[in-house]
Amino acid sequence: MPGGMAFISLNLPLAEAFTPQASAEAEALGFFFCGVVPEKLASGDLLRLQYWNGFAVAATSVETASDWGAKVLEYVAAKAAERQKNAG
């Protein structure tokens, strides 16, 4: 993407009480679940969300290695479809 950010990562500490609300508000802005990074912070794990600016990846092009990964992919794909529906 010339002249712009391809994606933005948002890291939220899972040990903080504000994280569920912040995550919900970020999702309303178009961020989606990317992963959990264990023991990244002094307080413990962090939740990583991403926002893709102007590009999309087809869920059918993603391969997962576990049932849990497939469920995460399903969740992210559903959120992406919801964003597209609300945008158009």
PyMOL Python script that loads the backbone (N, CA, C, O; Angstrom):
from pymol import cmd

cmd.read_pdbstr("""\
ATOM      1  N   MET A   1       0.842  -1.163   0.000  1.00  0.00           N
ATOM      2  CA  MET A   1       0.000   0.000   0.000  1.00  0.00           C
ATOM      3  C   MET A   1       0.894   1.235   0.000  1.00  0.00           C
ATOM      4  O   MET A   1       1.435   1.593   1.046  1.00  0.00           O
ATOM      5  N   PRO A   2       1.062   1.883  -1.121  1.00  0.00           N
ATOM      6  CA  PRO A   2       1.915   3.061  -1.216  1.00  0.00           C
ATOM      7  C   PRO A   2       1.391   4.206  -0.354  1.00  0.00           C
ATOM      8  O   PRO A   2       0.202   4.522  -0.370  1.00  0.00           O
ATOM      9  N   GLY A   3       2.310   4.825   0.405  1.00  0.00           N
ATOM     10  CA  GLY A   3       1.966   6.013   1.160  1.00  0.00           C
ATOM     11  C   GLY A   3       1.070   5.811   2.358  1.00  0.00           C
ATOM     12  O   GLY A   3       0.494   6.780   2.852  1.00  0.00           O
ATOM     13  N   GLY A   4       0.927   4.583   2.849  1.00  0.00           N
ATOM     14  CA  GLY A   4       0.055   4.383   3.996  1.00  0.00           C
ATOM     15  C   GLY A   4       0.428   3.154   4.788  1.00  0.00           C
ATOM     16  O   GLY A   4       1.348   2.416   4.435  1.00  0.00           O
ATOM     17  N   MET A   5      -0.291   2.952   5.847  1.00  0.00           N
ATOM     18  CA  MET A   5      -0.070   1.792   6.701  1.00  0.00           C
ATOM     19  C   MET A   5      -0.868   0.617   6.154  1.00  0.00           C
ATOM     20  O   MET A   5      -2.055   0.752   5.855  1.00  0.00           O
ATOM     21  N   ALA A   6      -0.220  -0.532   6.023  1.00  0.00           N
ATOM     22  CA  ALA A   6      -0.922  -1.726   5.568  1.00  0.00           C
ATOM     23  C   ALA A   6      -1.790  -2.299   6.677  1.00  0.00           C
ATOM     24  O   ALA A   6      -2.914  -2.737   6.433  1.00  0.00           O
ATOM     25  N   PHE A   7      -1.261  -2.296   7.901  1.00  0.00           N
ATOM     26  CA  PHE A   7      -2.065  -2.756   9.028  1.00  0.00           C
ATOM     27  C   PHE A   7      -1.593  -2.092  10.306  1.00  0.00           C
ATOM     28  O   PHE A   7      -0.482  -1.568  10.388  1.00  0.00           O
ATOM     29  N   ILE A   8      -2.458  -2.129  11.289  1.00  0.00           N
ATOM     30  CA  ILE A   8      -2.161  -1.574  12.600  1.00  0.00           C
ATOM     31  C   ILE A   8      -2.375  -2.680  13.622  1.00  0.00           C
ATOM     32  O   ILE A   8      -3.404  -3.355  13.599  1.00  0.00           O
ATOM     33  N   SER A   9      -1.416  -2.871  14.513  1.00  0.00           N
ATOM     34  CA  SER A   9      -1.564  -3.824  15.613  1.00  0.00           C
ATOM     35  C   SER A   9      -1.920  -3.066  16.877  1.00  0.00           C
ATOM     36  O   SER A   9      -1.388  -1.987  17.140  1.00  0.00           O
ATOM     37  N   LEU A  10      -2.824  -3.638  17.654  1.00  0.00           N
ATOM     38  CA  LEU A  10      -3.217  -3.084  18.943  1.00  0.00           C
ATOM     39  C   LEU A  10      -2.985  -4.164  19.989  1.00  0.00           C
ATOM     40  O   LEU A  10      -3.575  -5.241  19.911  1.00  0.00           O
ATOM     41  N   ASN A  11      -2.136  -3.884  20.960  1.00  0.00           N
ATOM     42  CA  ASN A  11      -1.832  -4.839  22.024  1.00  0.00           C
ATOM     43  C   ASN A  11      -2.522  -4.394  23.300  1.00  0.00           C
ATOM     44  O   ASN A  11      -2.361  -3.254  23.735  1.00  0.00           O
ATOM     45  N   LEU A  12      -3.291  -5.293  23.901  1.00  0.00           N
ATOM     46  CA  LEU A  12      -4.007  -5.000  25.133  1.00  0.00           C
ATOM     47  C   LEU A  12      -3.599  -5.995  26.214  1.00  0.00           C
ATOM     48  O   LEU A  12      -3.605  -7.201  25.966  1.00  0.00           O
ATOM     49  N   PRO A  13      -3.247  -5.523  27.399  1.00  0.00           N
ATOM     50  CA  PRO A  13      -2.838  -6.424  28.479  1.00  0.00           C
ATOM     51  C   PRO A  13      -4.052  -7.182  29.034  1.00  0.00           C
ATOM     52  O   PRO A  13      -5.032  -6.568  29.454  1.00  0.00           O
ATOM     53  N   LEU A  14      -3.980  -8.495  29.031  1.00  0.00           N
ATOM     54  CA  LEU A  14      -5.109  -9.290  29.508  1.00  0.00           C
ATOM     55  C   LEU A  14      -5.331  -9.161  31.010  1.00  0.00           C
ATOM     56  O   LEU A  14      -6.422  -9.467  31.493  1.00  0.00           O
ATOM     57  N   ALA A  15      -4.341  -8.724  31.749  1.00  0.00           N
ATOM     58  CA  ALA A  15      -4.472  -8.584  33.204  1.00  0.00           C
ATOM     59  C   ALA A  15      -5.259  -7.332  33.610  1.00  0.00           C
ATOM     60  O   ALA A  15      -5.620  -7.189  34.778  1.00  0.00           O
ATOM     61  N   GLU A  16      -5.525  -6.442  32.680  1.00  0.00           N
ATOM     62  CA  GLU A  16      -6.192  -5.182  33.006  1.00  0.00           C
ATOM     63  C   GLU A  16      -7.707  -5.297  32.856  1.00  0.00           C
ATOM     64  O   GLU A  16      -8.203  -5.942  31.933  1.00  0.00           O
ATOM     65  N   ALA A  17      -8.430  -4.665  33.771  1.00  0.00           N
ATOM     66  CA  ALA A  17      -9.894  -4.713  33.778  1.00  0.00           C
ATOM     67  C   ALA A  17     -10.509  -4.024  32.553  1.00  0.00           C
ATOM     68  O   ALA A  17     -11.617  -4.375  32.146  1.00  0.00           O
ATOM     69  N   PHE A  18      -9.806  -3.051  31.961  1.00  0.00           N
ATOM     70  CA  PHE A  18     -10.357  -2.318  30.821  1.00  0.00           C
ATOM     71  C   PHE A  18     -10.281  -3.087  29.507  1.00  0.00           C
ATOM     72  O   PHE A  18     -10.922  -2.696  28.532  1.00  0.00           O
ATOM     73  N   THR A  19      -9.520  -4.162  29.461  1.00  0.00           N
ATOM     74  CA  THR A  19      -9.261  -4.845  28.196  1.00  0.00           C
ATOM     75  C   THR A  19     -10.524  -5.371  27.500  1.00  0.00           C
ATOM     76  O   THR A  19     -10.635  -5.188  26.287  1.00  0.00           O
ATOM     77  N   PRO A  20     -11.478  -6.008  28.182  1.00  0.00           N
ATOM     78  CA  PRO A  20     -12.679  -6.458  27.454  1.00  0.00           C
ATOM     79  C   PRO A  20     -13.434  -5.311  26.773  1.00  0.00           C
ATOM     80  O   PRO A  20     -13.863  -5.448  25.627  1.00  0.00           O
ATOM     81  N   GLN A  21     -13.595  -4.195  27.463  1.00  0.00           N
ATOM     82  CA  GLN A  21     -14.293  -3.053  26.880  1.00  0.00           C
ATOM     83  C   GLN A  21     -13.477  -2.442  25.741  1.00  0.00           C
ATOM     84  O   GLN A  21     -14.028  -2.107  24.692  1.00  0.00           O
ATOM     85  N   ALA A  22     -12.186  -2.299  25.943  1.00  0.00           N
ATOM     86  CA  ALA A  22     -11.328  -1.743  24.895  1.00  0.00           C
ATOM     87  C   ALA A  22     -11.333  -2.629  23.655  1.00  0.00           C
ATOM     88  O   ALA A  22     -11.338  -2.134  22.528  1.00  0.00           O
ATOM     89  N   SER A  23     -11.330  -3.938  23.870  1.00  0.00           N
ATOM     90  CA  SER A  23     -11.374  -4.876  22.752  1.00  0.00           C
ATOM     91  C   SER A  23     -12.681  -4.746  21.972  1.00  0.00           C
ATOM     92  O   SER A  23     -12.674  -4.717  20.741  1.00  0.00           O
ATOM     93  N   ALA A  24     -13.792  -4.668  22.685  1.00  0.00           N
ATOM     94  CA  ALA A  24     -15.098  -4.515  22.021  1.00  0.00           C
ATOM     95  C   ALA A  24     -15.150  -3.211  21.224  1.00  0.00           C
ATOM     96  O   ALA A  24     -15.660  -3.187  20.103  1.00  0.00           O
ATOM     97  N   GLU A  25     -14.626  -2.132  21.796  1.00  0.00           N
ATOM     98  CA  GLU A  25     -14.630  -0.850  21.092  1.00  0.00           C
ATOM     99  C   GLU A  25     -13.710  -0.884  19.873  1.00  0.00           C
ATOM    100  O   GLU A  25     -14.034  -0.314  18.831  1.00  0.00           O
ATOM    101  N   ALA A  26     -12.574  -1.545  20.002  1.00  0.00           N
ATOM    102  CA  ALA A  26     -11.661  -1.680  18.859  1.00  0.00           C
ATOM    103  C   ALA A  26     -12.298  -2.505  17.752  1.00  0.00           C
ATOM    104  O   ALA A  26     -12.163  -2.170  16.576  1.00  0.00           O
ATOM    105  N   GLU A  27     -12.998  -3.593  18.117  1.00  0.00           N
ATOM    106  CA  GLU A  27     -13.681  -4.405  17.102  1.00  0.00           C
ATOM    107  C   GLU A  27     -14.741  -3.586  16.379  1.00  0.00           C
ATOM    108  O   GLU A  27     -14.934  -3.756  15.175  1.00  0.00           O
ATOM    109  N   ALA A  28     -15.427  -2.704  17.091  1.00  0.00           N
ATOM    110  CA  ALA A  28     -16.433  -1.846  16.452  1.00  0.00           C
ATOM    111  C   ALA A  28     -15.791  -0.914  15.431  1.00  0.00           C
ATOM    112  O   ALA A  28     -16.455  -0.464  14.498  1.00  0.00           O
ATOM    113  N   LEU A  29     -14.498  -0.622  15.603  1.00  0.00           N
ATOM    114  CA  LEU A  29     -13.767   0.226  14.660  1.00  0.00           C
ATOM    115  C   LEU A  29     -13.132  -0.561  13.517  1.00  0.00           C
ATOM    116  O   LEU A  29     -12.538   0.027  12.614  1.00  0.00           O
ATOM    117  N   GLY A  30     -13.255  -1.902  13.552  1.00  0.00           N
ATOM    118  CA  GLY A  30     -12.715  -2.718  12.475  1.00  0.00           C
ATOM    119  C   GLY A  30     -11.515  -3.555  12.847  1.00  0.00           C
ATOM    120  O   GLY A  30     -10.995  -4.276  11.995  1.00  0.00           O
ATOM    121  N   PHE A  31     -11.050  -3.491  14.089  1.00  0.00           N
ATOM    122  CA  PHE A  31      -9.965  -4.365  14.531  1.00  0.00           C
ATOM    123  C   PHE A  31     -10.515  -5.774  14.728  1.00  0.00           C
ATOM    124  O   PHE A  31     -11.710  -5.945  14.970  1.00  0.00           O
ATOM    125  N   PHE A  32      -9.659  -6.774  14.625  1.00  0.00           N
ATOM    126  CA  PHE A  32     -10.085  -8.155  14.836  1.00  0.00           C
ATOM    127  C   PHE A  32      -8.994  -8.931  15.563  1.00  0.00           C
ATOM    128  O   PHE A  32      -7.832  -8.526  15.591  1.00  0.00           O
ATOM    129  N   PHE A  33      -9.389 -10.042  16.144  1.00  0.00           N
ATOM    130  CA  PHE A  33      -8.490 -10.900  16.907  1.00  0.00           C
ATOM    131  C   PHE A  33      -7.344 -11.374  16.032  1.00  0.00           C
ATOM    132  O   PHE A  33      -7.559 -11.849  14.916  1.00  0.00           O
ATOM    133  N   CYS A  34      -6.142 -11.246  16.535  1.00  0.00           N
ATOM    134  CA  CYS A  34      -4.957 -11.726  15.833  1.00  0.00           C
ATOM    135  C   CYS A  34      -4.278 -12.834  16.632  1.00  0.00           C
ATOM    136  O   CYS A  34      -3.770 -13.795  16.053  1.00  0.00           O
ATOM    137  N   GLY A  35      -4.266 -12.706  17.964  1.00  0.00           N
ATOM    138  CA  GLY A  35      -3.634 -13.740  18.768  1.00  0.00           C
ATOM    139  C   GLY A  35      -3.450 -13.315  20.209  1.00  0.00           C
ATOM    140  O   GLY A  35      -3.782 -12.198  20.605  1.00  0.00           O
ATOM    141  N   VAL A  36      -2.914 -14.235  20.970  1.00  0.00           N
ATOM    142  CA  VAL A  36      -2.535 -13.979  22.353  1.00  0.00           C
ATOM    143  C   VAL A  36      -1.041 -14.249  22.454  1.00  0.00           C
ATOM    144  O   VAL A  36      -0.557 -15.297  22.028  1.00  0.00           O
ATOM    145  N   VAL A  37      -0.321 -13.295  23.019  1.00  0.00           N
ATOM    146  CA  VAL A  37       1.120 -13.450  23.187  1.00  0.00           C
ATOM    147  C   VAL A  37       1.363 -13.750  24.661  1.00  0.00           C
ATOM    148  O   VAL A  37       1.204 -12.870  25.507  1.00  0.00           O
ATOM    149  N   PRO A  38       1.749 -14.994  24.975  1.00  0.00           N
ATOM    150  CA  PRO A  38       1.922 -15.370  26.377  1.00  0.00           C
ATOM    151  C   PRO A  38       3.145 -14.717  27.014  1.00  0.00           C
ATOM    152  O   PRO A  38       4.211 -14.612  26.407  1.00  0.00           O
ATOM    153  N   GLU A  39       2.953 -14.283  28.252  1.00  0.00           N
ATOM    154  CA  GLU A  39       4.051 -13.756  29.079  1.00  0.00           C
ATOM    155  C   GLU A  39       4.823 -12.618  28.413  1.00  0.00           C
ATOM    156  O   GLU A  39       6.016 -12.456  28.672  1.00  0.00           O
ATOM    157  N   LYS A  40       4.178 -11.842  27.575  1.00  0.00           N
ATOM    158  CA  LYS A  40       4.851 -10.733  26.878  1.00  0.00           C
ATOM    159  C   LYS A  40       5.096  -9.539  27.808  1.00  0.00           C
ATOM    160  O   LYS A  40       6.083  -8.818  27.661  1.00  0.00           O
ATOM    161  N   LEU A  41       4.194  -9.343  28.756  1.00  0.00           N
ATOM    162  CA  LEU A  41       4.269  -8.200  29.652  1.00  0.00           C
ATOM    163  C   LEU A  41       4.632  -8.648  31.061  1.00  0.00           C
ATOM    164  O   LEU A  41       4.496  -9.824  31.398  1.00  0.00           O
ATOM    165  N   ALA A  42       5.085  -7.727  31.869  1.00  0.00           N
ATOM    166  CA  ALA A  42       5.374  -8.046  33.269  1.00  0.00           C
ATOM    167  C   ALA A  42       4.120  -8.540  33.979  1.00  0.00           C
ATOM    168  O   ALA A  42       4.199  -9.359  34.894  1.00  0.00           O
ATOM    169  N   SER A  43       2.950  -8.035  33.549  1.00  0.00           N
ATOM    170  CA  SER A  43       1.679  -8.442  34.158  1.00  0.00           C
ATOM    171  C   SER A  43       1.124  -9.734  33.565  1.00  0.00           C
ATOM    172  O   SER A  43       0.123 -10.254  34.059  1.00  0.00           O
ATOM    173  N   GLY A  44       1.755 -10.262  32.516  1.00  0.00           N
ATOM    174  CA  GLY A  44       1.292 -11.519  31.914  1.00  0.00           C
ATOM    175  C   GLY A  44       1.089 -11.418  30.411  1.00  0.00           C
ATOM    176  O   GLY A  44       1.884 -10.806  29.698  1.00  0.00           O
ATOM    177  N   ASP A  45       0.010 -12.029  29.948  1.00  0.00           N
ATOM    178  CA  ASP A  45      -0.264 -12.164  28.516  1.00  0.00           C
ATOM    179  C   ASP A  45      -0.859 -10.885  27.929  1.00  0.00           C
ATOM    180  O   ASP A  45      -1.397 -10.037  28.640  1.00  0.00           O
ATOM    181  N   LEU A  46      -0.742 -10.779  26.601  1.00  0.00           N
ATOM    182  CA  LEU A  46      -1.415  -9.680  25.932  1.00  0.00           C
ATOM    183  C   LEU A  46      -2.277 -10.196  24.796  1.00  0.00           C
ATOM    184  O   LEU A  46      -1.984 -11.217  24.173  1.00  0.00           O
ATOM    185  N   LEU A  47      -3.332  -9.469  24.550  1.00  0.00           N
ATOM    186  CA  LEU A  47      -4.245  -9.740  23.451  1.00  0.00           C
ATOM    187  C   LEU A  47      -3.823  -8.852  22.295  1.00  0.00           C
ATOM    188  O   LEU A  47      -3.671  -7.642  22.462  1.00  0.00           O
ATOM    189  N   ARG A  48      -3.634  -9.443  21.126  1.00  0.00           N
ATOM    190  CA  ARG A  48      -3.240  -8.655  19.952  1.00  0.00           C
ATOM    191  C   ARG A  48      -4.406  -8.626  18.968  1.00  0.00           C
ATOM    192  O   ARG A  48      -4.943  -9.660  18.573  1.00  0.00           O
ATOM    193  N   LEU A  49      -4.775  -7.406  18.590  1.00  0.00           N
ATOM    194  CA  LEU A  49      -5.792  -7.174  17.570  1.00  0.00           C
ATOM    195  C   LEU A  49      -5.106  -6.502  16.385  1.00  0.00           C
ATOM    196  O   LEU A  49      -4.073  -5.852  16.545  1.00  0.00           O
ATOM    197  N   GLN A  50      -5.686  -6.663  15.190  1.00  0.00           N
ATOM    198  CA  GLN A  50      -5.148  -5.997  14.010  1.00  0.00           C
ATOM    199  C   GLN A  50      -6.255  -5.300  13.248  1.00  0.00           C
ATOM    200  O   GLN A  50      -7.424  -5.676  13.328  1.00  0.00           O
ATOM    201  N   TYR A  51      -5.867  -4.291  12.519  1.00  0.00           N
ATOM    202  CA  TYR A  51      -6.737  -3.581  11.586  1.00  0.00           C
ATOM    203  C   TYR A  51      -6.020  -3.593  10.248  1.00  0.00           C
ATOM    204  O   TYR A  51      -4.893  -3.109  10.141  1.00  0.00           O
ATOM    205  N   TRP A  52      -6.664  -4.140   9.232  1.00  0.00           N
ATOM    206  CA  TRP A  52      -6.057  -4.171   7.900  1.00  0.00           C
ATOM    207  C   TRP A  52      -6.598  -2.995   7.113  1.00  0.00           C
ATOM    208  O   TRP A  52      -7.807  -2.864   6.921  1.00  0.00           O
ATOM    209  N   ASN A  53      -5.703  -2.150   6.663  1.00  0.00           N
ATOM    210  CA  ASN A  53      -6.073  -0.902   6.002  1.00  0.00           C
ATOM    211  C   ASN A  53      -6.070  -1.055   4.490  1.00  0.00           C
ATOM    212  O   ASN A  53      -5.029  -0.941   3.843  1.00  0.00           O
ATOM    213  N   GLY A  54      -7.238  -1.314   3.940  1.00  0.00           N
ATOM    214  CA  GLY A  54      -7.376  -1.325   2.494  1.00  0.00           C
ATOM    215  C   GLY A  54      -7.027  -2.617   1.791  1.00  0.00           C
ATOM    216  O   GLY A  54      -6.901  -2.632   0.567  1.00  0.00           O
ATOM    217  N   PHE A  55      -6.868  -3.698   2.525  1.00  0.00           N
ATOM    218  CA  PHE A  55      -6.660  -4.971   1.845  1.00  0.00           C
ATOM    219  C   PHE A  55      -7.375  -6.072   2.605  1.00  0.00           C
ATOM    220  O   PHE A  55      -7.682  -5.934   3.789  1.00  0.00           O
ATOM    221  N   ALA A  56      -7.629  -7.143   1.920  1.00  0.00           N
ATOM    222  CA  ALA A  56      -8.354  -8.270   2.517  1.00  0.00           C
ATOM    223  C   ALA A  56      -7.649  -9.564   2.147  1.00  0.00           C
ATOM    224  O   ALA A  56      -6.999  -9.659   1.106  1.00  0.00           O
ATOM    225  N   VAL A  57      -7.786 -10.538   2.995  1.00  0.00           N
ATOM    226  CA  VAL A  57      -7.274 -11.880   2.739  1.00  0.00           C
ATOM    227  C   VAL A  57      -8.473 -12.822   2.766  1.00  0.00           C
ATOM    228  O   VAL A  57      -9.236 -12.842   3.731  1.00  0.00           O
ATOM    229  N   ALA A  58      -8.629 -13.589   1.716  1.00  0.00           N
ATOM    230  CA  ALA A  58      -9.745 -14.536   1.667  1.00  0.00           C
ATOM    231  C   ALA A  58      -9.530 -15.635   2.696  1.00  0.00           C
ATOM    232  O   ALA A  58      -8.461 -16.243   2.754  1.00  0.00           O
ATOM    233  N   ALA A  59     -10.551 -15.886   3.507  1.00  0.00           N
ATOM    234  CA  ALA A  59     -10.451 -16.919   4.540  1.00  0.00           C
ATOM    235  C   ALA A  59     -10.137 -18.283   3.920  1.00  0.00           C
ATOM    236  O   ALA A  59      -9.504 -19.124   4.558  1.00  0.00           O
ATOM    237  N   THR A  60     -10.570 -18.497   2.701  1.00  0.00           N
ATOM    238  CA  THR A  60     -10.322 -19.775   2.034  1.00  0.00           C
ATOM    239  C   THR A  60      -8.848 -19.976   1.691  1.00  0.00           C
ATOM    240  O   THR A  60      -8.426 -21.097   1.406  1.00  0.00           O
ATOM    241  N   SER A  61      -8.059 -18.893   1.716  1.00  0.00           N
ATOM    242  CA  SER A  61      -6.631 -19.020   1.405  1.00  0.00           C
ATOM    243  C   SER A  61      -5.784 -19.306   2.651  1.00  0.00           C
ATOM    244  O   SER A  61      -4.571 -19.487   2.550  1.00  0.00           O
ATOM    245  N   VAL A  62      -6.429 -19.346   3.828  1.00  0.00           N
ATOM    246  CA  VAL A  62      -5.714 -19.555   5.084  1.00  0.00           C
ATOM    247  C   VAL A  62      -5.798 -21.025   5.481  1.00  0.00           C
ATOM    248  O   VAL A  62      -6.875 -21.621   5.492  1.00  0.00           O
ATOM    249  N   GLU A  63      -4.646 -21.594   5.805  1.00  0.00           N
ATOM    250  CA  GLU A  63      -4.600 -22.970   6.298  1.00  0.00           C
ATOM    251  C   GLU A  63      -4.357 -22.945   7.800  1.00  0.00           C
ATOM    252  O   GLU A  63      -3.510 -22.193   8.283  1.00  0.00           O
ATOM    253  N   THR A  64      -5.088 -23.755   8.528  1.00  0.00           N
ATOM    254  CA  THR A  64      -4.902 -23.825   9.972  1.00  0.00           C
ATOM    255  C   THR A  64      -4.312 -25.184  10.336  1.00  0.00           C
ATOM    256  O   THR A  64      -4.440 -26.153   9.587  1.00  0.00           O
ATOM    257  N   ALA A  65      -3.666 -25.238  11.495  1.00  0.00           N
ATOM    258  CA  ALA A  65      -2.995 -26.466  11.921  1.00  0.00           C
ATOM    259  C   ALA A  65      -3.730 -27.178  13.049  1.00  0.00           C
ATOM    260  O   ALA A  65      -3.293 -28.234  13.507  1.00  0.00           O
ATOM    261  N   SER A  66      -4.844 -26.606  13.499  1.00  0.00           N
ATOM    262  CA  SER A  66      -5.558 -27.226  14.615  1.00  0.00           C
ATOM    263  C   SER A  66      -7.041 -26.876  14.550  1.00  0.00           C
ATOM    264  O   SER A  66      -7.450 -25.982  13.809  1.00  0.00           O
ATOM    265  N   ASP A  67      -7.828 -27.586  15.327  1.00  0.00           N
ATOM    266  CA  ASP A  67      -9.255 -27.271  15.420  1.00  0.00           C
ATOM    267  C   ASP A  67      -9.451 -25.878  16.005  1.00  0.00           C
ATOM    268  O   ASP A  67     -10.325 -25.129  15.569  1.00  0.00           O
ATOM    269  N   TRP A  68      -8.620 -25.531  17.008  1.00  0.00           N
ATOM    270  CA  TRP A  68      -8.722 -24.207  17.608  1.00  0.00           C
ATOM    271  C   TRP A  68      -8.414 -23.132  16.571  1.00  0.00           C
ATOM    272  O   TRP A  68      -9.108 -22.117  16.507  1.00  0.00           O
ATOM    273  N   GLY A  69      -7.387 -23.343  15.766  1.00  0.00           N
ATOM    274  CA  GLY A  69      -7.047 -22.395  14.709  1.00  0.00           C
ATOM    275  C   GLY A  69      -8.180 -22.228  13.714  1.00  0.00           C
ATOM    276  O   GLY A  69      -8.439 -21.120  13.246  1.00  0.00           O
ATOM    277  N   ALA A  70      -8.856 -23.321  13.389  1.00  0.00           N
ATOM    278  CA  ALA A  70     -10.001 -23.260  12.472  1.00  0.00           C
ATOM    279  C   ALA A  70     -11.143 -22.443  13.081  1.00  0.00           C
ATOM    280  O   ALA A  70     -11.831 -21.709  12.372  1.00  0.00           O
ATOM    281  N   LYS A  71     -11.340 -22.571  14.390  1.00  0.00           N
ATOM    282  CA  LYS A  71     -12.389 -21.793  15.064  1.00  0.00           C
ATOM    283  C   LYS A  71     -12.038 -20.313  15.081  1.00  0.00           C
ATOM    284  O   LYS A  71     -12.913 -19.464  14.909  1.00  0.00           O
ATOM    285  N   VAL A  72     -10.765 -19.997  15.288  1.00  0.00           N
ATOM    286  CA  VAL A  72     -10.332 -18.597  15.253  1.00  0.00           C
ATOM    287  C   VAL A  72     -10.529 -18.029  13.854  1.00  0.00           C
ATOM    288  O   VAL A  72     -11.012 -16.907  13.704  1.00  0.00           O
ATOM    289  N   LEU A  73     -10.162 -18.787  12.838  1.00  0.00           N
ATOM    290  CA  LEU A  73     -10.358 -18.355  11.453  1.00  0.00           C
ATOM    291  C   LEU A  73     -11.834 -18.112  11.167  1.00  0.00           C
ATOM    292  O   LEU A  73     -12.186 -17.121  10.527  1.00  0.00           O
ATOM    293  N   GLU A  74     -12.689 -18.995  11.629  1.00  0.00           N
ATOM    294  CA  GLU A  74     -14.132 -18.842  11.435  1.00  0.00           C
ATOM    295  C   GLU A  74     -14.625 -17.544  12.088  1.00  0.00           C
ATOM    296  O   GLU A  74     -15.424 -16.811  11.504  1.00  0.00           O
ATOM    297  N   TYR A  75     -14.140 -17.271  13.298  1.00  0.00           N
ATOM    298  CA  TYR A  75     -14.520 -16.052  14.019  1.00  0.00           C
ATOM    299  C   TYR A  75     -14.064 -14.809  13.249  1.00  0.00           C
ATOM    300  O   TYR A  75     -14.848 -13.882  13.048  1.00  0.00           O
ATOM    301  N   VAL A  76     -12.812 -14.792  12.825  1.00  0.00           N
ATOM    302  CA  VAL A  76     -12.272 -13.636  12.112  1.00  0.00           C
ATOM    303  C   VAL A  76     -13.000 -13.437  10.784  1.00  0.00           C
ATOM    304  O   VAL A  76     -13.304 -12.303  10.412  1.00  0.00           O
ATOM    305  N   ALA A  77     -13.279 -14.513  10.073  1.00  0.00           N
ATOM    306  CA  ALA A  77     -13.992 -14.411   8.793  1.00  0.00           C
ATOM    307  C   ALA A  77     -15.410 -13.868   9.000  1.00  0.00           C
ATOM    308  O   ALA A  77     -15.890 -13.068   8.197  1.00  0.00           O
ATOM    309  N   ALA A  78     -16.077 -14.300  10.069  1.00  0.00           N
ATOM    310  CA  ALA A  78     -17.423 -13.802  10.359  1.00  0.00           C
ATOM    311  C   ALA A  78     -17.394 -12.314  10.682  1.00  0.00           C
ATOM    312  O   ALA A  78     -18.265 -11.562  10.243  1.00  0.00           O
ATOM    313  N   LYS A  79     -16.391 -11.887  11.451  1.00  0.00           N
ATOM    314  CA  LYS A  79     -16.254 -10.461  11.769  1.00  0.00           C
ATOM    315  C   LYS A  79     -15.975  -9.640  10.507  1.00  0.00           C
ATOM    316  O   LYS A  79     -16.512  -8.544  10.348  1.00  0.00           O
ATOM    317  N   ALA A  80     -15.143 -10.165   9.618  1.00  0.00           N
ATOM    318  CA  ALA A  80     -14.824  -9.476   8.365  1.00  0.00           C
ATOM    319  C   ALA A  80     -16.088  -9.336   7.514  1.00  0.00           C
ATOM    320  O   ALA A  80     -16.329  -8.276   6.937  1.00  0.00           O
ATOM    321  N   ALA A  81     -16.889 -10.387   7.432  1.00  0.00           N
ATOM    322  CA  ALA A  81     -18.129 -10.334   6.671  1.00  0.00           C
ATOM    323  C   ALA A  81     -19.097  -9.309   7.278  1.00  0.00           C
ATOM    324  O   ALA A  81     -19.782  -8.583   6.558  1.00  0.00           O
ATOM    325  N   GLU A  82     -19.138  -9.267   8.592  1.00  0.00           N
ATOM    326  CA  GLU A  82     -19.988  -8.308   9.300  1.00  0.00           C
ATOM    327  C   GLU A  82     -19.551  -6.863   8.997  1.00  0.00           C
ATOM    328  O   GLU A  82     -20.386  -5.989   8.764  1.00  0.00           O
ATOM    329  N   ARG A  83     -18.229  -6.630   9.004  1.00  0.00           N
ATOM    330  CA  ARG A  83     -17.712  -5.286   8.694  1.00  0.00           C
ATOM    331  C   ARG A  83     -18.071  -4.879   7.271  1.00  0.00           C
ATOM    332  O   ARG A  83     -18.477  -3.742   7.030  1.00  0.00           O
ATOM    333  N   GLN A  84     -17.921  -5.816   6.321  1.00  0.00           N
ATOM    334  CA  GLN A  84     -18.240  -5.511   4.921  1.00  0.00           C
ATOM    335  C   GLN A  84     -19.714  -5.207   4.760  1.00  0.00           C
ATOM    336  O   GLN A  84     -20.090  -4.293   4.025  1.00  0.00           O
ATOM    337  N   LYS A  85     -20.555  -5.974   5.447  1.00  0.00           N
ATOM    338  CA  LYS A  85     -22.004  -5.766   5.372  1.00  0.00           C
ATOM    339  C   LYS A  85     -22.377  -4.387   5.911  1.00  0.00           C
ATOM    340  O   LYS A  85     -23.198  -3.688   5.318  1.00  0.00           O
ATOM    341  N   ASN A  86     -21.775  -3.996   7.035  1.00  0.00           N
ATOM    342  CA  ASN A  86     -22.077  -2.712   7.660  1.00  0.00           C
ATOM    343  C   ASN A  86     -21.496  -1.543   6.881  1.00  0.00           C
ATOM    344  O   ASN A  86     -22.034  -0.437   6.934  1.00  0.00           O
ATOM    345  N   ALA A  87     -20.399  -1.774   6.155  1.00  0.00           N
ATOM    346  CA  ALA A  87     -19.761  -0.701   5.389  1.00  0.00           C
ATOM    347  C   ALA A  87     -20.502  -0.409   4.088  1.00  0.00           C
ATOM    348  O   ALA A  87     -20.474   0.716   3.589  1.00  0.00           O
ATOM    349  N   GLY A  88     -21.154  -1.414   3.553  1.00  0.00           N
ATOM    350  CA  GLY A  88     -21.760  -1.230   2.240  1.00  0.00           C
ATOM    351  C   GLY A  88     -23.204  -1.231   2.299  1.00  0.00           C
ATOM    352  O   GLY A  88     -23.864  -1.086   1.271  1.00  0.00           O
TER     353      GLY A  88
END
""", "prot")
cmd.dss("prot")
cmd.show_as("cartoon", "prot")
cmd.util.cbc("prot")
cmd.orient("prot")
